Amino acid sequence: MRWSTFLSRNQHNVIIEGVESEAHKKWLQGMEWFAIQGHYWKEVSIEQLVKEEITV
């Protein structure tokens, strides 16, 4: 199993890599900000991602 690397910056949790299992997803609850290509994005569901307009 691949594990994620965690860093702390500006009081936000930064997750590198991805969620590997339901247990991992549960463990990550409460960490609402993720780093994607150097930018911070609020977590959204797959349903929100496939919509034309996304409000975050």
mmCIF file of the N, C-alpha and C atoms, coordinates in Angstrom:
data_MODEL
# 
_entry.id   MODEL 
# 
loop_
_atom_site.group_PDB 
_atom_site.id 
_atom_site.type_symbol 
_atom_site.label_atom_id 
_atom_site.label_alt_id 
_atom_site.label_comp_id 
_atom_site.label_asym_id 
_atom_site.label_entity_id 
_atom_site.label_seq_id 
_atom_site.pdbx_PDB_ins_code 
_atom_site.Cartn_x 
_atom_site.Cartn_y 
_atom_site.Cartn_z 
_atom_site.occupancy 
_atom_site.B_iso_or_equiv 
_atom_site.pdbx_formal_charge 
_atom_site.auth_seq_id 
_atom_site.auth_comp_id 
_atom_site.auth_asym_id 
_atom_site.auth_atom_id 
_atom_site.pdbx_PDB_model_num 
ATOM 1   N N  . MET A 1 1  ? 0.844   -1.188 0.000   1.00 0.00 ? 1  MET A N  1 
ATOM 2   C CA . MET A 1 1  ? 0.000   0.000  0.000   1.00 0.00 ? 1  MET A CA 1 
ATOM 3   C C  . MET A 1 1  ? 0.883   1.243  0.000   1.00 0.00 ? 1  MET A C  1 
ATOM 4   N N  . ARG A 1 2  ? 0.546   2.200  -0.820  1.00 0.00 ? 2  ARG A N  1 
ATOM 5   C CA . ARG A 1 2  ? 1.269   3.468  -0.895  1.00 0.00 ? 2  ARG A CA 1 
ATOM 6   C C  . ARG A 1 2  ? 0.726   4.403  0.186   1.00 0.00 ? 2  ARG A C  1 
ATOM 7   N N  . TRP A 1 3  ? 1.605   5.059  0.914   1.00 0.00 ? 3  TRP A N  1 
ATOM 8   C CA . TRP A 1 3  ? 1.185   5.979  1.967   1.00 0.00 ? 3  TRP A CA 1 
ATOM 9   C C  . TRP A 1 3  ? 1.359   7.411  1.501   1.00 0.00 ? 3  TRP A C  1 
ATOM 10  N N  . SER A 1 4  ? 0.563   8.294  2.043   1.00 0.00 ? 4  SER A N  1 
ATOM 11  C CA . SER A 1 4  ? 0.665   9.713  1.717   1.00 0.00 ? 4  SER A CA 1 
ATOM 12  C C  . SER A 1 4  ? 1.690   10.383 2.615   1.00 0.00 ? 4  SER A C  1 
ATOM 13  N N  . THR A 1 5  ? 2.251   11.467 2.133   1.00 0.00 ? 5  THR A N  1 
ATOM 14  C CA . THR A 1 5  ? 3.184   12.276 2.897   1.00 0.00 ? 5  THR A CA 1 
ATOM 15  C C  . THR A 1 5  ? 2.428   13.508 3.384   1.00 0.00 ? 5  THR A C  1 
ATOM 16  N N  . PHE A 1 6  ? 2.589   13.845 4.643   1.00 0.00 ? 6  PHE A N  1 
ATOM 17  C CA . PHE A 1 6  ? 1.867   14.974 5.216   1.00 0.00 ? 6  PHE A CA 1 
ATOM 18  C C  . PHE A 1 6  ? 2.819   16.099 5.586   1.00 0.00 ? 6  PHE A C  1 
ATOM 19  N N  . LEU A 1 7  ? 2.437   17.310 5.259   1.00 0.00 ? 7  LEU A N  1 
ATOM 20  C CA . LEU A 1 7  ? 3.176   18.510 5.607   1.00 0.00 ? 7  LEU A CA 1 
ATOM 21  C C  . LEU A 1 7  ? 2.203   19.485 6.247   1.00 0.00 ? 7  LEU A C  1 
ATOM 22  N N  . SER A 1 8  ? 2.717   20.439 6.992   1.00 0.00 ? 8  SER A N  1 
ATOM 23  C CA . SER A 1 8  ? 1.853   21.464 7.570   1.00 0.00 ? 8  SER A CA 1 
ATOM 24  C C  . SER A 1 8  ? 2.315   22.819 7.064   1.00 0.00 ? 8  SER A C  1 
ATOM 25  N N  . ARG A 1 9  ? 1.378   23.607 6.541   1.00 0.00 ? 9  ARG A N  1 
ATOM 26  C CA . ARG A 1 9  ? 1.703   24.933 6.025   1.00 0.00 ? 9  ARG A CA 1 
ATOM 27  C C  . ARG A 1 9  ? 0.516   25.847 6.285   1.00 0.00 ? 9  ARG A C  1 
ATOM 28  N N  . ASN A 1 10 ? 0.779   26.981 6.918   1.00 0.00 ? 10 ASN A N  1 
ATOM 29  C CA . ASN A 1 10 ? -0.272  27.967 7.200   1.00 0.00 ? 10 ASN A CA 1 
ATOM 30  C C  . ASN A 1 10 ? -1.477  27.347 7.895   1.00 0.00 ? 10 ASN A C  1 
ATOM 31  N N  . GLN A 1 11 ? -1.224  26.427 8.800   1.00 0.00 ? 11 GLN A N  1 
ATOM 32  C CA . GLN A 1 11 ? -2.254  25.753 9.593   1.00 0.00 ? 11 GLN A CA 1 
ATOM 33  C C  . GLN A 1 11 ? -3.220  24.938 8.746   1.00 0.00 ? 11 GLN A C  1 
ATOM 34  N N  . HIS A 1 12 ? -2.824  24.547 7.548   1.00 0.00 ? 12 HIS A N  1 
ATOM 35  C CA . HIS A 1 12 ? -3.626  23.650 6.712   1.00 0.00 ? 12 HIS A CA 1 
ATOM 36  C C  . HIS A 1 12 ? -2.851  22.363 6.522   1.00 0.00 ? 12 HIS A C  1 
ATOM 37  N N  . ASN A 1 13 ? -3.537  21.264 6.441   1.00 0.00 ? 13 ASN A N  1 
ATOM 38  C CA . ASN A 1 13 ? -2.895  19.987 6.173   1.00 0.00 ? 13 ASN A CA 1 
ATOM 39  C C  . ASN A 1 13 ? -2.752  19.802 4.675   1.00 0.00 ? 13 ASN A C  1 
ATOM 40  N N  . VAL A 1 14 ? -1.564  19.440 4.244   1.00 0.00 ? 14 VAL A N  1 
ATOM 41  C CA . VAL A 1 14 ? -1.270  19.230 2.833   1.00 0.00 ? 14 VAL A CA 1 
ATOM 42  C C  . VAL A 1 14 ? -1.076  17.740 2.620   1.00 0.00 ? 14 VAL A C  1 
ATOM 43  N N  . ILE A 1 15 ? -1.814  17.189 1.688   1.00 0.00 ? 15 ILE A N  1 
ATOM 44  C CA . ILE A 1 15 ? -1.738  15.760 1.416   1.00 0.00 ? 15 ILE A CA 1 
ATOM 45  C C  . ILE A 1 15 ? -1.108  15.558 0.047   1.00 0.00 ? 15 ILE A C  1 
ATOM 46  N N  . ILE A 1 16 ? -0.018  14.804 0.030   1.00 0.00 ? 16 ILE A N  1 
ATOM 47  C CA . ILE A 1 16 ? 0.654   14.458 -1.211  1.00 0.00 ? 16 ILE A CA 1 
ATOM 48  C C  . ILE A 1 16 ? 0.312   13.007 -1.501  1.00 0.00 ? 16 ILE A C  1 
ATOM 49  N N  . GLU A 1 17 ? -0.028  12.671 -2.701  1.00 0.00 ? 17 GLU A N  1 
ATOM 50  C CA . GLU A 1 17 ? -0.465  11.337 -3.125  1.00 0.00 ? 17 GLU A CA 1 
ATOM 51  C C  . GLU A 1 17 ? -1.985  11.271 -3.042  1.00 0.00 ? 17 GLU A C  1 
ATOM 52  N N  . GLY A 1 18 ? -2.545  10.124 -2.728  1.00 0.00 ? 18 GLY A N  1 
ATOM 53  C CA . GLY A 1 18 ? -3.990  9.978  -2.747  1.00 0.00 ? 18 GLY A CA 1 
ATOM 54  C C  . GLY A 1 18 ? -4.501  9.114  -1.615  1.00 0.00 ? 18 GLY A C  1 
ATOM 55  N N  . VAL A 1 19 ? -5.799  9.029  -1.519  1.00 0.00 ? 19 VAL A N  1 
ATOM 56  C CA . VAL A 1 19 ? -6.449  8.200  -0.516  1.00 0.00 ? 19 VAL A CA 1 
ATOM 57  C C  . VAL A 1 19 ? -6.458  6.767  -1.028  1.00 0.00 ? 19 VAL A C  1 
ATOM 58  N N  . GLU A 1 20 ? -5.965  5.848  -0.212  1.00 0.00 ? 20 GLU A N  1 
ATOM 59  C CA . GLU A 1 20 ? -5.772  4.470  -0.649  1.00 0.00 ? 20 GLU A CA 1 
ATOM 60  C C  . GLU A 1 20 ? -6.887  3.514  -0.245  1.00 0.00 ? 20 GLU A C  1 
ATOM 61  N N  . SER A 1 21 ? -7.622  3.812  0.822   1.00 0.00 ? 21 SER A N  1 
ATOM 62  C CA . SER A 1 21 ? -8.632  2.871  1.315   1.00 0.00 ? 21 SER A CA 1 
ATOM 63  C C  . SER A 1 21 ? -9.684  3.626  2.116   1.00 0.00 ? 21 SER A C  1 
ATOM 64  N N  . GLU A 1 22 ? -10.765 2.930  2.458   1.00 0.00 ? 22 GLU A N  1 
ATOM 65  C CA . GLU A 1 22 ? -11.803 3.542  3.298   1.00 0.00 ? 22 GLU A CA 1 
ATOM 66  C C  . GLU A 1 22 ? -11.237 3.908  4.673   1.00 0.00 ? 22 GLU A C  1 
ATOM 67  N N  . ALA A 1 23 ? -10.361 3.063  5.220   1.00 0.00 ? 23 ALA A N  1 
ATOM 68  C CA . ALA A 1 23 ? -9.748  3.356  6.522   1.00 0.00 ? 23 ALA A CA 1 
ATOM 69  C C  . ALA A 1 23 ? -8.897  4.622  6.432   1.00 0.00 ? 23 ALA A C  1 
ATOM 70  N N  . HIS A 1 24 ? -8.171  4.752  5.342   1.00 0.00 ? 24 HIS A N  1 
ATOM 71  C CA . HIS A 1 24 ? -7.355  5.947  5.116   1.00 0.00 ? 24 HIS A CA 1 
ATOM 72  C C  . HIS A 1 24 ? -8.256  7.173  4.976   1.00 0.00 ? 24 HIS A C  1 
ATOM 73  N N  . LYS A 1 25 ? -9.355  7.043  4.235   1.00 0.00 ? 25 LYS A N  1 
ATOM 74  C CA . LYS A 1 25 ? -10.311 8.142  4.059   1.00 0.00 ? 25 LYS A CA 1 
ATOM 75  C C  . LYS A 1 25 ? -10.877 8.578  5.410   1.00 0.00 ? 25 LYS A C  1 
ATOM 76  N N  . LYS A 1 26 ? -11.234 7.611  6.253   1.00 0.00 ? 26 LYS A N  1 
ATOM 77  C CA . LYS A 1 26 ? -11.773 7.922  7.581   1.00 0.00 ? 26 LYS A CA 1 
ATOM 78  C C  . LYS A 1 26 ? -10.728 8.647  8.427   1.00 0.00 ? 26 LYS A C  1 
ATOM 79  N N  . TRP A 1 27 ? -9.483  8.190  8.339   1.00 0.00 ? 27 TRP A N  1 
ATOM 80  C CA . TRP A 1 27 ? -8.393  8.788  9.102   1.00 0.00 ? 27 TRP A CA 1 
ATOM 81  C C  . TRP A 1 27 ? -8.157  10.235 8.689   1.00 0.00 ? 27 TRP A C  1 
ATOM 82  N N  . LEU A 1 28 ? -8.425  10.562 7.426   1.00 0.00 ? 28 LEU A N  1 
ATOM 83  C CA . LEU A 1 28 ? -8.202  11.904 6.901   1.00 0.00 ? 28 LEU A CA 1 
ATOM 84  C C  . LEU A 1 28 ? -9.357  12.868 7.155   1.00 0.00 ? 28 LEU A C  1 
ATOM 85  N N  . GLN A 1 29 ? -10.452 12.394 7.736   1.00 0.00 ? 29 GLN A N  1 
ATOM 86  C CA . GLN A 1 29 ? -11.606 13.262 7.976   1.00 0.00 ? 29 GLN A CA 1 
ATOM 87  C C  . GLN A 1 29 ? -11.187 14.465 8.803   1.00 0.00 ? 29 GLN A C  1 
ATOM 88  N N  . GLY A 1 30 ? -11.716 15.610 8.448   1.00 0.00 ? 30 GLY A N  1 
ATOM 89  C CA . GLY A 1 30 ? -11.380 16.839 9.151   1.00 0.00 ? 30 GLY A CA 1 
ATOM 90  C C  . GLY A 1 30 ? -10.252 17.618 8.491   1.00 0.00 ? 30 GLY A C  1 
ATOM 91  N N  . MET A 1 31 ? -9.550  17.006 7.532   1.00 0.00 ? 31 MET A N  1 
ATOM 92  C CA . MET A 1 31 ? -8.490  17.695 6.802   1.00 0.00 ? 31 MET A CA 1 
ATOM 93  C C  . MET A 1 31 ? -9.088  18.151 5.479   1.00 0.00 ? 31 MET A C  1 
ATOM 94  N N  . GLU A 1 32 ? -9.689  19.337 5.461   1.00 0.00 ? 32 GLU A N  1 
ATOM 95  C CA . GLU A 1 32 ? -10.505 19.711 4.313   1.00 0.00 ? 32 GLU A CA 1 
ATOM 96  C C  . GLU A 1 32 ? -9.741  20.366 3.166   1.00 0.00 ? 32 GLU A C  1 
ATOM 97  N N  . TRP A 1 33 ? -8.481  20.687 3.339   1.00 0.00 ? 33 TRP A N  1 
ATOM 98  C CA . TRP A 1 33 ? -7.731  21.325 2.262   1.00 0.00 ? 33 TRP A CA 1 
ATOM 99  C C  . TRP A 1 33 ? -6.661  20.389 1.736   1.00 0.00 ? 33 TRP A C  1 
ATOM 100 N N  . PHE A 1 34 ? -6.557  20.314 0.428   1.00 0.00 ? 34 PHE A N  1 
ATOM 101 C CA . PHE A 1 34 ? -5.639  19.401 -0.240  1.00 0.00 ? 34 PHE A CA 1 
ATOM 102 C C  . PHE A 1 34 ? -4.745  20.193 -1.190  1.00 0.00 ? 34 PHE A C  1 
ATOM 103 N N  . ALA A 1 35 ? -3.520  19.753 -1.387  1.00 0.00 ? 35 ALA A N  1 
ATOM 104 C CA . ALA A 1 35 ? -2.610  20.401 -2.331  1.00 0.00 ? 35 ALA A CA 1 
ATOM 105 C C  . ALA A 1 35 ? -2.658  19.648 -3.652  1.00 0.00 ? 35 ALA A C  1 
ATOM 106 N N  . ILE A 1 36 ? -2.942  20.351 -4.726  1.00 0.00 ? 36 ILE A N  1 
ATOM 107 C CA . ILE A 1 36 ? -2.957  19.764 -6.056  1.00 0.00 ? 36 ILE A CA 1 
ATOM 108 C C  . ILE A 1 36 ? -2.112  20.670 -6.945  1.00 0.00 ? 36 ILE A C  1 
ATOM 109 N N  . GLN A 1 37 ? -1.002  20.170 -7.436  1.00 0.00 ? 37 GLN A N  1 
ATOM 110 C CA . GLN A 1 37 ? -0.091  20.921 -8.299  1.00 0.00 ? 37 GLN A CA 1 
ATOM 111 C C  . GLN A 1 37 ? 0.265   22.282 -7.696  1.00 0.00 ? 37 GLN A C  1 
ATOM 112 N N  . GLY A 1 38 ? 0.522   22.307 -6.400  1.00 0.00 ? 38 GLY A N  1 
ATOM 113 C CA . GLY A 1 38 ? 0.980   23.526 -5.752  1.00 0.00 ? 38 GLY A CA 1 
ATOM 114 C C  . GLY A 1 38 ? -0.098  24.525 -5.387  1.00 0.00 ? 38 GLY A C  1 
ATOM 115 N N  . HIS A 1 39 ? -1.369  24.200 -5.632  1.00 0.00 ? 39 HIS A N  1 
ATOM 116 C CA . HIS A 1 39 ? -2.471  25.108 -5.300  1.00 0.00 ? 39 HIS A CA 1 
ATOM 117 C C  . HIS A 1 39 ? -3.377  24.446 -4.267  1.00 0.00 ? 39 HIS A C  1 
ATOM 118 N N  . TYR A 1 40 ? -4.030  25.246 -3.460  1.00 0.00 ? 40 TYR A N  1 
ATOM 119 C CA . TYR A 1 40 ? -4.973  24.717 -2.475  1.00 0.00 ? 40 TYR A CA 1 
ATOM 120 C C  . TYR A 1 40 ? -6.382  24.723 -3.057  1.00 0.00 ? 40 TYR A C  1 
ATOM 121 N N  . TRP A 1 41 ? -7.063  23.607 -2.932  1.00 0.00 ? 41 TRP A N  1 
ATOM 122 C CA . TRP A 1 41 ? -8.433  23.461 -3.417  1.00 0.00 ? 41 TRP A CA 1 
ATOM 123 C C  . TRP A 1 41 ? -9.266  22.834 -2.313  1.00 0.00 ? 41 TRP A C  1 
ATOM 124 N N  . LYS A 1 42 ? -10.449 23.334 -2.095  1.00 0.00 ? 42 LYS A N  1 
ATOM 125 C CA . LYS A 1 42 ? -11.351 22.728 -1.116  1.00 0.00 ? 42 LYS A CA 1 
ATOM 126 C C  . LYS A 1 42 ? -11.854 21.408 -1.687  1.00 0.00 ? 42 LYS A C  1 
ATOM 127 N N  . GLU A 1 43 ? -11.970 20.408 -0.828  1.00 0.00 ? 43 GLU A N  1 
ATOM 128 C CA . GLU A 1 43 ? -12.439 19.095 -1.265  1.00 0.00 ? 43 GLU A CA 1 
ATOM 129 C C  . GLU A 1 43 ? -13.856 19.195 -1.827  1.00 0.00 ? 43 GLU A C  1 
ATOM 130 N N  . VAL A 1 44 ? -14.108 18.554 -2.961  1.00 0.00 ? 44 VAL A N  1 
ATOM 131 C CA . VAL A 1 44 ? -15.441 18.479 -3.547  1.00 0.00 ? 44 VAL A CA 1 
ATOM 132 C C  . VAL A 1 44 ? -15.711 17.046 -3.968  1.00 0.00 ? 44 VAL A C  1 
ATOM 133 N N  . SER A 1 45 ? -16.971 16.709 -4.090  1.00 0.00 ? 45 SER A N  1 
ATOM 134 C CA . SER A 1 45 ? -17.344 15.354 -4.497  1.00 0.00 ? 45 SER A CA 1 
ATOM 135 C C  . SER A 1 45 ? -17.153 15.183 -5.999  1.00 0.00 ? 45 SER A C  1 
ATOM 136 N N  . ILE A 1 46 ? -17.111 13.937 -6.454  1.00 0.00 ? 46 ILE A N  1 
ATOM 137 C CA . ILE A 1 46 ? -16.979 13.665 -7.883  1.00 0.00 ? 46 ILE A CA 1 
ATOM 138 C C  . ILE A 1 46 ? -18.173 14.230 -8.645  1.00 0.00 ? 46 ILE A C  1 
ATOM 139 N N  . GLU A 1 47 ? -19.352 14.237 -8.028  1.00 0.00 ? 47 GLU A N  1 
ATOM 140 C CA . GLU A 1 47 ? -20.535 14.805 -8.665  1.00 0.00 ? 47 GLU A CA 1 
ATOM 141 C C  . GLU A 1 47 ? -20.337 16.301 -8.936  1.00 0.00 ? 47 GLU A C  1 
ATOM 142 N N  . GLN A 1 48 ? -19.727 17.003 -7.980  1.00 0.00 ? 48 GLN A N  1 
ATOM 143 C CA . GLN A 1 48 ? -19.460 18.429 -8.170  1.00 0.00 ? 48 GLN A CA 1 
ATOM 144 C C  . GLN A 1 48 ? -18.404 18.656 -9.250  1.00 0.00 ? 48 GLN A C  1 
ATOM 145 N N  . LEU A 1 49 ? -17.421 17.773 -9.313  1.00 0.00 ? 49 LEU A N  1 
ATOM 146 C CA . LEU A 1 49 ? -16.337 17.936 -10.280 1.00 0.00 ? 49 LEU A CA 1 
ATOM 147 C C  . LEU A 1 49 ? -16.804 17.796 -11.724 1.00 0.00 ? 49 LEU A C  1 
ATOM 148 N N  . VAL A 1 50 ? -17.828 16.989 -11.961 1.00 0.00 ? 50 VAL A N  1 
ATOM 149 C CA . VAL A 1 50 ? -18.274 16.770 -13.335 1.00 0.00 ? 50 VAL A CA 1 
ATOM 150 C C  . VAL A 1 50 ? -19.337 17.775 -13.783 1.00 0.00 ? 50 VAL A C  1 
ATOM 151 N N  . LYS A 1 51 ? -19.799 18.626 -12.882 1.00 0.00 ? 51 LYS A N  1 
ATOM 152 C CA . LYS A 1 51 ? -20.751 19.672 -13.257 1.00 0.00 ? 51 LYS A CA 1 
ATOM 153 C C  . LYS A 1 51 ? -20.041 20.759 -14.053 1.00 0.00 ? 51 LYS A C  1 
ATOM 154 N N  . GLU A 1 52 ? -20.800 21.486 -14.875 1.00 0.00 ? 52 GLU A N  1 
ATOM 155 C CA . GLU A 1 52 ? -20.217 22.586 -15.646 1.00 0.00 ? 52 GLU A CA 1 
ATOM 156 C C  . GLU A 1 52 ? -19.723 23.703 -14.741 1.00 0.00 ? 52 GLU A C  1 
ATOM 157 N N  . GLU A 1 53 ? -20.518 24.072 -13.741 1.00 0.00 ? 53 GLU A N  1 
ATOM 158 C CA . GLU A 1 53 ? -20.151 25.152 -12.836 1.00 0.00 ? 53 GLU A CA 1 
ATOM 159 C C  . GLU A 1 53 ? -19.909 24.578 -11.455 1.00 0.00 ? 53 GLU A C  1 
ATOM 160 N N  . ILE A 1 54 ? -18.785 24.941 -10.861 1.00 0.00 ? 54 ILE A N  1 
ATOM 161 C CA . ILE A 1 54 ? -18.451 24.474 -9.516  1.00 0.00 ? 54 ILE A CA 1 
ATOM 162 C C  . ILE A 1 54 ? -18.359 25.692 -8.615  1.00 0.00 ? 54 ILE A C  1 
ATOM 163 N N  . THR A 1 55 ? -19.086 25.669 -7.515  1.00 0.00 ? 55 THR A N  1 
ATOM 164 C CA . THR A 1 55 ? -19.025 26.730 -6.522  1.00 0.00 ? 55 THR A CA 1 
ATOM 165 C C  . THR A 1 55 ? -18.347 26.170 -5.293  1.00 0.00 ? 55 THR A C  1 
ATOM 166 N N  . VAL A 1 56 ? -17.213 26.759 -4.931  1.00 0.00 ? 56 VAL A N  1 
ATOM 167 C CA . VAL A 1 56 ? -16.460 26.278 -3.761  1.00 0.00 ? 56 VAL A CA 1 
ATOM 168 C C  . VAL A 1 56 ? -16.391 27.374 -2.742  1.00 0.00 ? 56 VAL A C  1 
# 
